[in-house]
Protein backbone atom coordinates (compact mmCIF):
# COMPACT_ATOMS: atom_id res chain seq x y z
CA UNK A 1 0.00 0.00 0.00
CA UNK A 2 1.25 3.43 -0.91
CA UNK A 3 -1.30 5.37 1.13
CA UNK A 4 -3.99 4.95 3.76
CA UNK A 5 -7.26 6.87 3.64
CA UNK A 6 -9.22 6.98 6.91
CA UNK A 7 -12.92 7.85 6.64
CA UNK A 8 -15.49 8.90 9.20
CA UNK A 9 -18.60 8.85 7.02
CA UNK A 10 -21.30 11.30 7.95
CA UNK A 11 -24.54 12.50 6.42
CA UNK A 12 -23.40 16.12 6.64
CA UNK A 13 -19.69 16.30 7.48
CA UNK A 14 -17.61 13.31 6.35
CA UNK A 15 -14.11 13.43 7.80
CA UNK A 16 -11.05 12.09 5.97
CA UNK A 17 -7.31 11.76 6.50
CA UNK A 18 -4.66 10.52 4.05
CA UNK A 19 -1.20 9.32 5.01
CA UNK A 20 1.22 8.62 2.18
CA UNK A 21 3.85 6.03 2.98
CA UNK A 22 6.63 8.08 1.41
CA UNK A 23 5.85 11.40 3.10
CA UNK A 24 5.80 12.51 6.73
CA UNK A 25 2.84 14.78 5.96
CA UNK A 26 -0.72 13.96 6.97
CA UNK A 27 -3.50 15.49 4.89
CA UNK A 28 -6.95 15.75 6.43
CA UNK A 29 -10.20 17.57 6.18
CA UNK A 30 -13.96 17.28 6.09
CA UNK A 31 -16.57 17.41 3.38
CA UNK A 32 -18.60 20.07 5.17
CA UNK A 33 -21.72 21.64 3.76
CA UNK A 34 -22.51 18.66 1.55
CA UNK A 35 -24.99 19.90 -1.07
CA UNK A 36 -28.35 18.46 -1.97
CA UNK A 37 -30.67 15.97 -0.39
CA UNK A 38 -30.75 12.20 -0.16
CA UNK A 39 -29.27 10.56 -3.28
CA UNK A 40 -27.63 13.77 -4.48
CA UNK A 41 -25.86 14.15 -1.13
CA UNK A 42 -24.77 10.49 -1.05
CA UNK A 43 -23.46 10.77 -4.61
CA UNK A 44 -21.40 13.84 -3.72
CA UNK A 45 -19.75 12.10 -0.76
CA UNK A 46 -19.08 8.99 -2.85
CA UNK A 47 -17.47 11.02 -5.64
CA UNK A 48 -15.26 12.87 -3.15
CA UNK A 49 -14.15 9.59 -1.55
CA UNK A 50 -13.40 7.93 -4.90
CA UNK A 51 -11.44 11.00 -6.01
CA UNK A 52 -9.00 10.35 -3.17
CA UNK A 53 -8.28 6.65 -3.81
CA UNK A 54 -6.48 4.48 -6.32
CA UNK A 55 -5.21 0.90 -6.46
CA UNK A 56 -2.42 1.74 -3.99
CA UNK A 57 -4.81 2.89 -1.26
CA UNK A 58 -6.01 1.03 1.80
CA UNK A 59 -9.23 2.60 3.07
CA UNK A 60 -10.09 2.45 6.77
CA UNK A 61 -13.76 3.17 7.47
CA UNK A 62 -15.33 3.82 10.85
CA UNK A 63 -18.03 1.19 11.20
CA UNK A 64 -21.56 1.91 12.42
CA UNK A 65 -22.21 3.35 15.87
CA UNK A 66 -25.27 1.26 16.58
CA UNK A 67 -26.21 3.29 19.65
CA UNK A 68 -26.73 6.41 17.52
CA UNK A 69 -30.25 6.32 16.04
CA UNK A 70 -30.10 9.62 14.13
CA UNK A 71 -30.13 9.30 10.34
CA UNK A 72 -29.31 5.60 10.66
CA UNK A 73 -30.86 4.64 7.32
CA UNK A 74 -29.06 7.38 5.43
CA UNK A 75 -25.69 6.56 6.99
CA UNK A 76 -26.22 2.86 6.30
CA UNK A 77 -26.91 3.59 2.66
CA UNK A 78 -23.90 5.89 2.37
CA UNK A 79 -21.57 3.40 4.07
CA UNK A 80 -22.63 0.47 1.90
CA UNK A 81 -22.47 2.55 -1.28
CA UNK A 82 -18.88 3.57 -0.48
CA UNK A 83 -17.97 -0.04 0.39
CA UNK A 84 -19.51 -1.26 -2.86
CA UNK A 85 -17.62 1.29 -4.96
CA UNK A 86 -14.35 0.33 -3.29
CA UNK A 87 -15.10 -3.36 -3.85
CA UNK A 88 -15.95 -2.80 -7.53
CA UNK A 89 -12.67 -0.91 -8.01
CA UNK A 90 -10.53 -3.53 -6.20
CA UNK A 91 -9.60 -1.09 -3.44
CA UNK A 92 -9.18 -2.85 -0.08
CA UNK A 93 -10.89 -1.51 3.03
CA UNK A 94 -11.09 -2.29 6.75
CA UNK A 95 -13.91 -1.52 9.16
CA UNK A 96 -12.88 -0.05 12.50
CA UNK A 97 -15.26 0.22 15.45
CA UNK A 98 -16.20 3.74 16.58
CA UNK A 99 -14.38 3.31 19.91
CA UNK A 100 -11.14 2.01 18.39
C-alpha distances in whole Angstrom, upper triangle without the diagonal:
4,6,7,11,13,17,20,22,25,28,29,27,23,21,17,15,12,11,9,8,11,13,15,16,16,17,18,21,23,24,28,31,29,32,34,35,33,31,31,29,27,26,26,23,21,21,20,17,16,17,14,11,10,8,5,6,6,10,12,16,19,21,25,27,30,33,33,35,35,33,32,32,30,27,27,27,25,22,23,23,19,18,20,18,15,16,18,15,13,10,10,11,13,17,18,22,23,25,22
4,7,10,14,17,20,22,25,28,29,26,22,20,17,14,10,9,6,5,7,10,13,13,13,14,17,20,22,23,27,30,28,31,33,34,33,31,31,29,27,26,25,23,21,21,19,17,16,16,13,10,9,9,5,6,8,11,14,17,20,23,26,29,32,34,34,36,35,34,33,33,31,28,28,28,25,23,24,24,20,20,21,19,16,18,19,16,15,12,12,14,16,19,20,23,25,26,23
4,7,10,13,17,19,22,25,25,22,19,17,13,10,7,6,4,6,8,10,12,11,10,11,13,16,18,20,23,26,25,28,30,31,30,29,28,26,24,24,22,20,19,18,16,14,14,14,10,9,9,10,6,5,6,9,11,14,17,20,23,26,29,31,30,33,32,31,30,30,28,25,26,26,23,21,22,21,18,18,20,18,15,17,19,16,15,11,11,12,14,16,17,21,22,23,20
4,6,10,13,15,19,22,23,20,16,14,10,8,6,5,7,8,11,12,13,12,10,11,12,14,16,18,21,24,23,26,28,29,28,27,27,24,22,22,21,18,17,18,15,12,13,14,10,9,10,11,9,5,5,6,7,11,13,16,20,22,25,27,27,29,28,27,26,27,25,22,22,23,20,18,19,19,16,15,18,17,13,16,18,16,15,11,10,9,11,13,13,17,18,19,17
4,6,10,12,15,18,19,16,12,10,7,6,4,7,9,11,14,14,15,13,10,9,9,11,13,14,17,21,19,23,25,25,24,23,23,21,18,19,17,14,14,14,12,9,11,11,8,8,10,12,10,7,6,5,6,8,11,14,17,20,23,25,24,26,25,24,23,24,22,19,20,20,17,15,17,17,13,13,16,15,12,15,17,15,15,11,11,9,10,12,13,16,16,18,16
4,7,10,13,16,17,14,11,8,6,5,6,9,12,14,17,16,16,14,11,10,9,11,11,13,16,20,18,22,24,24,23,23,23,20,18,19,18,14,14,16,13,10,13,14,11,11,14,15,14,10,8,6,5,6,8,11,14,16,20,22,20,23,22,21,20,22,20,16,18,19,15,13,16,16,13,13,16,16,13,16,19,17,17,13,12,9,9,10,10,12,12,14,13
4,6,9,13,13,11,7,6,5,7,9,12,15,17,20,19,19,17,14,12,10,10,9,11,14,17,15,19,21,21,20,19,19,16,14,16,15,11,11,13,11,8,12,13,11,11,15,17,16,12,11,7,6,5,6,10,12,14,17,19,18,20,19,18,17,18,16,13,14,15,12,10,13,13,10,11,15,14,13,16,18,17,17,14,13,10,10,10,10,12,11,14,13
4,6,10,11,9,6,5,6,9,12,15,18,21,23,22,22,20,16,14,11,11,9,10,12,15,14,18,20,19,18,19,19,16,14,16,15,11,13,15,13,11,14,16,14,15,18,20,20,16,14,11,9,6,5,8,10,11,14,16,14,16,15,15,14,16,14,11,13,14,11,10,13,14,12,13,16,16,15,18,20,20,20,17,16,13,12,11,10,11,9,12,12
4,7,9,8,5,6,8,12,14,18,20,23,26,25,25,22,19,17,14,12,10,10,11,14,12,15,16,16,15,15,15,12,10,13,12,9,10,13,11,10,13,15,14,15,19,21,21,17,16,12,11,7,7,9,9,11,14,16,14,15,14,12,12,13,11,7,10,11,8,7,11,11,9,11,14,14,14,17,19,19,20,17,17,14,13,12,12,13,11,15,15
4,5,5,5,8,10,14,17,20,23,26,29,28,27,24,21,19,15,13,10,9,10,11,10,13,14,13,12,14,14,11,10,13,12,9,11,14,13,12,15,17,17,18,22,24,24,21,19,16,14,11,10,11,10,11,14,15,12,13,11,9,10,12,9,7,10,11,8,9,12,13,12,14,17,17,17,20,22,22,23,20,20,17,17,15,15,15,13,16,17
4,6,7,11,13,17,20,24,26,29,32,31,30,27,24,21,18,15,12,10,10,10,8,11,11,10,9,11,11,8,8,11,11,9,11,14,13,13,17,18,18,20,24,26,27,23,22,19,18,14,13,14,13,13,15,16,13,13,10,8,9,10,7,6,10,10,8,10,13,13,13,15,17,17,19,21,22,23,25,22,23,20,20,18,18,18,16,19,21
4,6,10,13,17,20,23,26,29,32,30,29,26,23,20,16,13,10,8,6,6,6,9,10,10,11,13,12,8,10,12,11,9,13,15,13,14,17,18,18,21,24,27,28,24,24,20,19,16,15,17,15,16,18,18,15,15,12,10,13,14,10,10,14,14,11,13,16,16,15,18,20,20,21,24,25,25,27,24,25,22,22,20,20,20,17,21,22
4,6,10,13,16,20,23,26,28,26,26,23,19,16,13,10,6,5,5,7,7,11,13,14,14,16,15,11,12,14,12,9,13,14,12,13,16,17,16,19,22,25,25,22,21,18,17,14,14,16,15,16,18,19,16,17,14,13,15,16,13,11,15,15,12,13,17,17,15,18,20,20,20,23,25,24,26,23,23,20,20,19,18,18,16,19,20
4,7,10,13,17,20,23,25,24,23,21,17,14,11,9,5,5,7,10,9,12,15,15,15,15,15,11,11,13,11,8,10,12,10,9,13,14,13,15,19,22,22,18,17,14,13,11,11,13,14,15,18,19,16,17,15,14,15,16,13,11,14,14,11,11,14,14,12,15,17,16,16,20,21,21,22,19,19,17,17,16,15,16,14,17,18
4,7,11,14,17,20,22,21,20,17,13,11,8,6,4,6,8,12,12,15,18,19,18,19,18,15,14,16,14,10,13,14,11,10,14,14,12,15,18,21,20,17,16,13,12,10,10,13,14,15,19,20,17,19,18,17,17,19,16,13,16,17,13,13,17,16,14,16,19,18,17,20,22,21,22,19,19,16,16,15,14,15,13,16,16
4,7,10,13,16,19,17,17,14,11,8,6,6,6,8,11,14,14,17,20,21,21,20,20,17,15,16,14,11,12,13,10,9,12,12,10,12,15,18,17,13,13,10,10,9,11,14,16,17,21,22,20,22,21,20,20,21,19,16,18,18,15,14,17,17,13,15,18,17,15,19,21,19,20,16,16,14,14,14,14,16,14,17,16
4,7,10,13,15,14,13,11,7,6,4,6,9,11,14,18,17,21,24,25,24,24,23,20,19,20,18,14,15,16,13,11,13,13,10,12,15,17,15,12,12,10,10,11,12,16,18,19,23,25,23,25,24,23,23,25,22,19,21,22,18,17,20,19,16,17,20,19,17,20,22,20,20,16,16,14,15,15,14,17,16,17,16
4,6,10,12,11,11,9,6,5,6,9,12,14,17,20,20,23,26,27,26,26,25,22,21,21,19,16,16,16,13,11,13,12,8,9,12,14,12,9,10,9,10,12,14,18,21,22,26,28,26,29,27,26,26,27,25,22,23,23,20,18,21,20,16,17,20,18,16,19,21,18,18,15,15,14,15,16,16,19,18,20,18
4,6,9,8,8,7,5,7,9,12,15,17,20,24,24,27,29,31,30,29,28,26,24,24,22,20,20,20,17,15,16,15,11,12,13,15,12,10,10,11,11,14,16,20,23,24,28,30,29,31,30,29,29,30,28,25,26,26,23,21,23,23,19,20,23,21,18,21,23,20,19,16,15,15,15,17,17,20,20,21,18
4,5,5,8,7,7,9,12,15,18,20,23,26,26,29,31,33,32,31,30,28,26,26,24,21,21,20,18,16,16,15,12,11,12,13,10,9,10,12,14,17,19,23,26,28,31,33,32,34,34,32,32,33,30,27,28,29,25,23,25,25,21,21,24,21,18,21,23,20,19,16,16,16,17,20,20,23,23,24,21
4,6,8,9,10,12,15,18,21,23,27,30,29,32,35,36,35,34,33,31,29,29,27,25,24,24,21,19,19,18,15,14,14,14,10,10,11,14,15,18,21,24,27,29,32,34,34,37,36,35,34,35,33,30,30,31,28,26,27,27,23,23,25,23,20,22,24,21,20,17,16,17,18,20,20,24,24,25,22
4,7,9,11,13,16,20,23,25,28,32,31,34,37,38,38,36,35,33,32,31,29,27,26,25,23,21,21,20,16,16,16,16,12,13,14,17,18,22,24,27,31,33,36,38,37,40,39,38,37,38,36,33,34,34,31,29,30,30,26,26,28,26,23,25,27,23,22,19,19,20,21,24,24,27,28,28,25
4,5,8,10,14,17,21,23,26,29,29,32,35,37,37,36,34,32,31,30,28,26,26,25,22,21,21,20,16,16,17,18,15,14,16,17,19,22,24,27,30,32,35,37,36,39,38,37,36,38,35,32,33,34,30,29,31,30,26,27,29,27,24,27,28,25,24,21,21,21,22,24,24,27,27,28,25
4,7,10,13,17,20,23,26,29,29,33,36,37,37,37,35,33,32,31,29,27,27,26,23,22,23,21,18,19,20,21,17,16,17,18,19,22,23,27,30,31,34,36,35,38,37,36,36,37,35,32,33,34,31,29,31,31,27,28,30,28,26,28,30,27,26,23,23,22,22,24,23,26,26,26,23
4,6,10,13,17,20,22,26,26,29,32,34,34,34,32,30,29,29,26,24,24,24,20,19,21,19,16,17,19,20,17,16,17,17,18,20,22,25,28,29,33,34,33,36,34,34,34,35,33,30,31,32,28,27,29,29,25,26,29,27,24,27,29,26,26,22,22,22,22,24,23,25,24,25,23
4,7,10,14,17,19,23,23,26,29,31,31,31,29,26,26,26,23,21,21,21,18,16,18,17,14,15,17,19,17,14,15,15,15,17,18,22,25,26,29,30,29,32,31,30,30,32,29,26,28,29,25,24,26,26,22,23,26,24,22,25,27,24,24,20,20,19,19,20,19,22,21,22,20
4,7,11,13,16,19,20,23,26,28,28,27,26,23,23,23,20,18,19,18,14,14,16,14,11,13,16,19,16,14,15,14,15,16,18,21,24,25,29,30,28,30,29,28,28,30,27,24,26,26,23,22,25,24,20,22,24,22,20,24,25,23,23,20,20,19,19,20,20,22,21,22,21
4,7,10,12,16,17,20,23,25,25,25,23,20,20,20,18,15,17,17,13,12,15,14,11,14,17,20,18,15,15,14,14,14,15,19,21,22,25,26,25,27,25,24,25,26,24,21,23,24,20,19,22,22,18,20,23,21,20,23,25,23,23,20,20,18,19,19,18,20,18,20,19
4,7,9,12,13,17,20,22,22,22,21,18,18,18,15,13,15,15,12,12,15,14,12,15,18,22,20,17,18,15,15,15,15,19,20,21,25,25,23,25,23,22,23,24,21,19,22,22,18,18,22,21,18,20,23,21,20,24,25,23,24,21,21,19,20,20,19,20,18,20,20
4,5,9,10,13,17,18,19,19,18,14,15,16,13,10,13,14,10,11,14,14,13,16,19,22,22,19,19,16,15,14,14,17,18,19,22,23,20,22,20,19,20,21,18,16,19,19,16,16,19,19,16,19,21,20,19,23,24,23,24,21,22,19,20,19,19,19,17,20,20
4,7,6,10,13,15,16,16,14,11,12,12,9,7,11,11,8,10,13,12,12,15,19,22,22,19,20,17,17,15,16,18,19,20,23,24,21,22,19,17,19,20,16,15,18,17,14,15,18,17,15,18,20,18,18,22,23,22,24,21,22,20,21,20,20,21,19,22,22
4,6,9,12,14,15,17,15,11,13,14,11,10,14,14,11,13,17,16,16,19,23,26,26,23,23,20,20,18,18,20,20,20,23,23,20,21,18,17,19,20,16,15,19,19,15,17,20,19,17,21,23,21,22,25,26,25,27,25,25,23,24,22,22,23,20,23,24
4,6,9,11,14,15,13,10,13,14,11,11,15,15,13,15,18,18,18,22,25,28,29,26,26,23,23,20,20,22,22,22,24,25,21,21,18,16,19,20,16,16,19,19,16,18,21,20,19,22,24,23,24,27,28,27,29,27,28,26,26,25,25,25,23,26,27
4,7,9,11,12,9,6,9,10,7,7,11,12,10,13,15,15,17,19,23,26,27,24,24,21,21,19,19,20,20,21,23,24,21,21,17,15,17,17,14,14,17,16,13,15,18,16,16,19,21,19,21,24,24,24,26,24,25,23,24,23,24,24,22,25,26
4,7,10,11,7,6,9,10,8,9,13,13,12,15,17,17,19,22,25,28,29,26,27,24,24,22,22,23,23,24,26,27,23,22,19,16,19,18,15,16,19,17,14,18,20,18,17,21,22,20,22,25,25,25,28,26,28,26,27,26,27,27,25,29,30
4,7,8,5,5,9,9,9,11,13,14,14,17,19,19,21,23,26,29,31,28,29,25,26,23,23,24,23,24,25,27,23,22,18,15,18,17,13,15,18,16,14,18,19,17,18,21,22,20,23,26,25,26,29,27,29,27,28,27,28,28,27,30,31
4,6,6,5,8,10,10,12,14,15,16,18,20,21,23,24,27,30,32,29,29,26,26,23,23,23,21,22,23,24,21,19,16,13,15,14,10,13,15,13,12,16,18,16,17,20,21,20,23,25,25,26,29,27,29,27,28,26,27,27,25,29,30
4,6,5,6,9,10,11,12,14,16,17,18,20,22,23,26,29,30,28,27,24,24,21,21,20,19,20,21,22,19,17,15,11,13,11,8,10,12,10,10,13,14,13,15,18,18,18,20,22,22,24,26,25,26,24,25,24,25,25,24,27,29
4,5,5,6,9,10,10,12,14,15,16,18,20,21,24,26,28,26,26,22,23,20,21,21,20,22,22,24,21,20,17,14,15,12,9,12,13,9,9,13,13,11,13,16,15,15,18,20,19,21,24,23,24,23,24,23,25,26,25,29,30
4,6,5,6,9,10,11,12,14,15,16,19,21,23,26,28,25,26,23,24,21,22,22,22,23,25,26,23,22,19,16,17,15,12,14,15,12,11,15,16,13,14,18,17,16,19,21,21,21,24,23,25,24,26,25,26,27,26,30,31
4,5,5,6,9,10,11,13,14,16,17,19,22,25,27,24,24,21,21,18,19,20,19,20,22,23,20,19,16,13,15,14,10,11,14,11,9,13,14,12,13,16,17,16,18,21,21,21,24,22,24,22,23,22,24,24,23,26,27
4,5,5,6,9,10,11,12,14,16,17,20,22,24,21,21,18,18,16,17,17,16,19,20,22,19,18,16,13,13,12,8,9,11,8,6,9,11,8,9,13,13,12,15,17,17,18,21,19,21,19,20,19,21,22,21,24,25
4,6,5,6,9,10,10,12,15,16,18,21,23,21,21,18,19,17,19,19,19,22,23,26,23,22,20,16,17,15,12,13,14,11,9,12,12,9,9,13,13,11,14,16,16,16,19,18,20,19,21,21,23,24,23,27,28
4,5,5,6,9,10,11,13,15,18,21,23,20,21,18,19,17,19,20,20,22,24,26,23,23,20,17,18,17,14,14,16,13,10,13,15,12,11,15,15,13,15,18,18,18,21,19,21,20,22,21,23,24,23,27,27
4,5,5,6,9,10,11,13,16,19,20,18,18,15,16,14,15,16,17,19,21,23,20,21,18,15,16,16,12,11,13,12,8,10,12,10,9,12,14,12,13,16,17,16,19,17,18,17,18,18,19,21,20,23,23
4,5,5,6,9,10,11,14,16,18,16,16,13,15,13,15,16,17,20,22,24,22,22,20,17,17,16,13,12,13,11,8,9,10,7,6,10,10,8,10,13,13,13,16,14,16,15,17,17,19,21,20,24,24
4,5,5,6,9,10,13,16,18,16,17,15,17,16,18,20,21,23,25,28,25,26,24,20,21,20,16,16,17,15,11,13,14,11,9,13,13,10,11,15,14,13,16,15,17,17,19,20,22,24,23,27,26
4,6,5,7,9,13,16,17,15,16,13,15,14,17,19,20,22,25,27,25,25,23,20,21,21,17,16,18,16,12,13,15,13,10,14,15,12,13,16,16,15,17,15,17,16,19,19,20,22,22,25,24
4,5,5,7,10,13,14,12,12,10,12,11,14,16,18,20,23,25,23,24,22,20,20,20,17,15,16,15,11,11,13,11,8,11,12,10,9,13,14,12,14,12,13,12,15,15,17,19,19,22,22
4,5,5,8,11,13,11,12,10,13,13,16,18,20,23,25,28,26,27,25,23,22,22,19,17,18,16,13,13,14,11,8,11,11,8,8,11,11,9,12,10,13,13,16,17,19,22,22,25,24
4,6,8,12,13,12,14,13,15,16,19,21,23,26,28,31,28,29,27,25,25,24,21,20,21,19,16,16,17,15,12,14,15,12,11,15,15,12,15,13,15,15,18,20,22,24,24,27,26
4,7,11,11,9,11,10,13,14,17,19,22,24,27,29,28,29,27,25,25,25,22,20,21,20,17,16,18,16,12,14,16,13,11,15,16,13,14,11,14,14,16,18,19,22,22,25,23
4,7,8,6,8,8,12,13,17,19,21,24,27,30,28,30,28,26,26,25,23,20,21,20,17,16,17,15,12,12,14,11,9,12,13,10,11,8,10,11,14,16,18,21,22,25,23
4,5,6,9,10,14,16,19,21,24,27,30,33,31,33,32,29,28,28,26,23,23,22,20,18,19,17,14,14,15,12,9,12,12,8,9,7,10,12,15,18,20,24,25,27,25
4,6,8,10,14,17,20,22,25,28,31,34,33,34,33,31,30,29,27,25,25,24,21,20,19,18,15,15,15,13,10,11,11,8,7,6,8,11,15,18,20,24,26,28,26
4,7,10,13,16,20,22,25,28,31,34,33,35,34,32,31,31,29,26,26,25,23,21,21,20,17,16,17,15,12,14,15,11,10,8,9,11,14,18,20,23,25,27,24
4,6,10,13,16,18,22,24,27,30,29,31,30,29,27,27,26,23,23,22,20,18,18,18,14,14,15,13,10,12,14,11,10,7,7,9,11,15,16,20,21,23,21
4,7,10,13,15,19,22,24,27,27,29,28,27,25,26,24,21,21,21,19,16,17,17,13,12,14,13,10,12,14,12,10,7,5,6,8,11,13,17,18,20,17
4,6,10,12,15,18,21,24,23,25,25,23,22,22,21,17,17,18,15,12,14,14,10,10,12,12,8,11,14,12,11,7,6,4,6,9,10,14,15,18,15
4,7,9,13,15,18,21,20,23,22,21,20,21,20,16,16,17,15,12,14,15,11,10,14,14,11,13,16,15,14,11,9,6,5,6,7,10,12,14,12
4,6,9,12,15,17,17,19,19,18,16,17,16,12,13,14,12,9,11,12,9,9,13,13,11,13,16,16,16,12,11,7,6,5,6,9,9,12,11
4,7,9,12,14,13,16,16,16,14,16,15,11,12,14,12,9,12,14,12,11,15,16,15,16,20,20,19,16,14,10,8,6,5,6,6,9,9
4,7,9,12,12,14,15,15,12,14,14,10,10,13,12,8,10,13,12,11,14,16,15,16,19,20,20,17,15,11,9,5,5,5,6,10,10
4,6,9,9,10,12,12,9,11,12,8,8,11,11,8,11,14,13,13,16,18,17,18,21,22,22,20,18,15,13,9,9,7,7,10,12
4,6,6,9,10,11,9,12,13,10,10,14,14,12,14,17,17,16,19,21,21,22,25,26,26,23,22,18,15,12,10,8,6,9,11
4,5,7,10,11,8,11,13,11,10,14,15,13,15,18,18,18,20,23,23,23,26,28,28,26,24,20,18,14,13,10,9,12,14
4,6,9,12,10,13,15,13,13,17,18,16,18,21,21,21,24,26,26,27,30,31,31,29,27,23,21,17,15,12,10,12,15
4,6,8,7,11,12,11,12,15,15,15,17,20,20,20,23,25,25,26,29,30,30,28,27,23,21,17,16,13,11,13,16
4,6,6,9,11,10,11,14,15,15,17,19,20,21,23,25,26,27,29,31,31,29,28,25,23,19,19,16,14,17,20
4,5,8,9,9,11,13,14,15,17,19,19,21,23,24,25,27,29,30,31,29,28,25,24,20,20,18,15,18,21
4,6,5,6,9,10,11,12,14,15,17,18,20,21,23,24,26,27,29,27,26,23,23,20,20,18,16,19,22
4,6,5,6,9,10,10,12,14,15,16,18,20,21,22,24,26,27,25,24,21,20,17,17,16,15,18,20
4,6,5,6,9,10,11,12,14,15,16,18,20,21,22,24,26,25,24,21,21,18,19,18,17,21,23
4,5,5,6,9,10,11,12,14,15,17,18,20,21,23,24,23,23,20,20,18,19,18,17,21,23
4,5,5,6,9,10,11,12,14,15,17,18,20,21,22,21,20,17,17,14,15,15,14,17,19
4,5,5,6,8,10,11,12,14,15,16,18,20,21,20,19,16,16,13,15,15,14,18,19
4,6,5,6,9,10,10,12,14,15,16,18,20,19,19,17,17,15,18,18,18,21,22
4,6,5,6,9,10,11,12,14,15,17,18,17,17,15,16,14,16,17,16,20,21
4,5,5,6,9,10,11,12,14,16,17,15,14,12,12,10,13,13,14,17,18
4,5,5,6,9,10,10,12,14,15,14,14,12,13,12,14,15,16,20,20
4,5,5,6,9,10,11,12,14,14,14,13,15,14,17,18,19,23,23
4,5,5,6,9,10,11,12,11,12,10,12,12,15,17,17,21,20
4,6,5,6,9,10,11,9,9,8,10,10,13,15,17,20,19
4,5,5,6,9,10,10,11,10,13,13,17,19,20,24,23
4,5,5,6,9,9,11,11,14,15,18,21,22,25,24
4,6,5,6,5,7,7,11,13,16,19,20,23,22
4,5,5,6,7,8,11,13,17,20,22,25,23
4,6,8,10,12,15,17,20,23,25,28,27
4,6,9,11,15,17,21,24,25,28,27
4,6,9,13,16,19,22,25,27,25
4,7,10,13,16,20,22,24,22
4,7,10,13,17,19,22,19
4,7,10,13,15,18,16
4,6,10,13,15,12
4,7,9,12,10
4,6,8,6
4,5,5
4,6
4
